[in-house]
């Protein structure tokens, strides 16, 4: 009886920040790992098809995530809690699920197939200044000058990341000499969808239990994505979804990104403050760029150095503003609301599911 107590005591003594930092490292590596898996699949075609296609990874990865969420939050799905939700809340929850659970992940995954991982990571950061601007315009939120300057710096960083890219044949549009690649456009569009989902969550879904929100969003998002993929690509697009070769790699993907990443993230959120979680998640772009170099050999270009530096500077200023805003508070609320969770997910960026 003594040993289990010591073991549990040791686990409970681990600071919440440690869980958050491990989660950030895992989430930062998710894009590079996803690209690497598709490259492995391309080297092992089945019937002329890549068994580890991006659609298969997203679909199976979401199923793994849904299973974990049901295990963590399943008890919140009870009759009493569900009956408290109004029709209006169910409507907005459905919109958020489609935007952030289906459309945005699908666009981000597709962008990974068309441009390098560093572009996806940095261009996706446009979500942060856009969310802040929408909060000010639509929700009339009061923000300090640090957050505004930080958002402007991050936005300029994203623009520079795009315009300083070396010209390739994969150009979607040309605006006055500004070439915008298809992959960068899809990554930015996915980030815009996430920003609008955040605003809807903050305005309409703040009081919905996190478990109901997370499970519903993941489940409906997976279903909607599956239907869209069938309509756009045909039923044969998921022919290899039960392939043993796919699942042997998805166990690694699911175990690392979904089980460990999401478990560390959830544990960290439960025992730390919002500002601590926000600070840790701000380092996700750095972790992503390092992972792209170590896993894929993608060295940052001039565009990444210039744009990424401004984005990180903007995130730093935003963190200063958040710290100053919380410095006068005697008590810090550790309860993570649905809206706050959505905001923190945006700071963390793409998390593989």
C-alpha positions, 0 to 999 in steps of 0.5 A, spaced: 500 500 500 505 504 501 508 504 494 502 506 490 501 512 495 508 514 493 507 514 486 501 518 486 504 523 491 509 524 486 505 525 480 501 530 484 507 534 485 509 535 478 507 542 477 502 544 472 507 548 467 510 541 466 504 538 463 503 544 459 510 545 456 510 537 454 503 538 451 506 544 447 512 540 444 507 535 442 503 540 439 508 544 435 511 537 432 504 535 430 504 538 423 511 535 421 509 528 424 503 529 419 507 531 413 512 525 415 507 520 415 504 522 409 511 521 406 512 514 409 505 512 406 507 515 399 513 510 399 508 504 401 503 505 396 497 500 396 493 499 389 496 505 387 494 509 393 497 512 399 494 509 405 496 514 410 493 520 406 492 527 409 484 525 409 485 518 413 490 521 418 485 527 420 479 522 420 482 517 424 486 522 428 479 525 430 476 518 432 482 517 437 481 524 439 473 523 440 475 516 444 479 520 449 474 526 450 469 521 451 473 518 457 475 524 460 469 528 459 463 523 458 460 524 465 458 531 463 454 528 457 448 527 462 440 528 461 440 534 466 446 538 463 443 537 456 436 539 457 439 546 460 442 547 453 437 552 449 436 551 441 440 557 440 446 554 444 445 548 440 445 552 433 451 556 435 455 550 437 453 546 431 456 552 427 462 552 431 463 545 430 463 545 423 468 551 422 473 549 427 472 541 427 471 540 420 472 546 415 479 549 419 482 542 420 481 540 413 484 546 410 490 546 414 491 539 412 490 540 405 495 546 406 500 541 409 500 538 402 501 544 398 507 548 402 512 547 407 510 546 414 513 552 417 509 556 412 503 553 415 505 554 422 507 562 421 501 564 416 496 560 421 498 565 426 494 570 423 488 567 427 491 571 433 490 578 431 484 577 427 481 574 433 483 580 437 480 585 432 473 581 432 473 581 439 474 589 439 469 590 433 463 585 435 464 584 442 466 591 444 472 588 449 477 593 452 484 591 451 490 594 453 495 598 448 500 592 449 495 587 446 493 592 440 501 593 438 502 585 439 497 584 434 499 589 429 506 586 429 504 579 429 499 581 423 505 584 419 509 578 420 504 574 417 504 578 411 512 578 410 512 571 411 507 571 405 510 576 400 518 574 402 517 567 399 521 565 393 516 565 387 514 558 385 509 555 380 504 553 385 501 561 385 493 562 387 493 569 385 497 575 384 495 582 387 500 587 384 506 583 384 504 579 391 504 572 389 500 568 394 501 560 394 495 556 394 497 552 401 498 559 404 491 561 402 488 555 405 492 555 411 490 563 412 483 561 410 483 555 416 485 560 421 480 565 419 475 560 420 478 558 427 477 566 429 470 566 427 469 560 431 472 563 437 468 569 437 462 565 437 464 561 442 466 567 447 459 570 445 454 565 445 457 558 448 461 561 454 457 557 459 456 550 456 460 545 459 467 544 456 466 536 456 459 537 452 462 542 447 469 538 446 465 532 444 460 535 440 465 539 436 469 533 435 464 528 433 460 533 428 466 536 425 468 528 424 462 527 421 461 533 416 469 532 414 467 525 412 461 527 408 465 533 405 470 528 403 466 523 400 462 528 396 468 532 393 473 526 392 468 520 392 467 514 397 474 510 394 477 516 398 477 512 404 478 505 401 484 504 405 482 507 412 482 500 415 488 498 412 493 495 417 499 499 415 495 505 416 493 503 423 500 501 425 502 508 424 496 511 427 497 508 433 503 512 434 500 518 431 494 517 436 498 515 442 503 521 441 499 527 439 492 525 441 493 521 448 499 524 450 498 531 447 491 532 449 492 528 456 498 533 458 494 539 455 488 537 459 491 536 466 495 542 465 489 546 464 486 544 470 492 545 475 494 552 472 492 559 471 489 562 464 495 566 463 500 561 465 497 556 459 497 562 454 504 563 455 506 556 454 502 555 448 505 562 445 511 557 444 508 553 439 510 556 433 518 555 435 516 548 437 513 547 430 519 550 426 524 546 430 520 540 429 520 541 422 527 542 421 529 536 426 524 531 423 523 533 415 530 537 414 526 544 413 531 549 414 527 556 415 528 561 410 529 568 410 521 569 410 521 565 416 526 568 420 523 575 418 516 574 419 517 569 424 521 574 429 515 579 428 510 574 430 514 572 436 515 579 438 507 580 437 506 574 441 511 577 447 507 584 447 501 580 448 503 576 453 506 583 457 499 586 456 496 579 459 500 579 465 499 587 466 492 586 466 492 580 471 497 583 475 492 587 479 487 581 481 488 578 488 485 572 486 486 568 479 480 564 476 483 557 475 476 554 472 477 554 464 471 556 460 469 553 454 470 560 451 477 561 454 479 554 452 477 556 445 482 562 445 488 557 448 487 552 443 488 558 438 494 560 441 497 553 441 495 553 433 494 547 429 494 541 434 494 535 429 486 534 430 
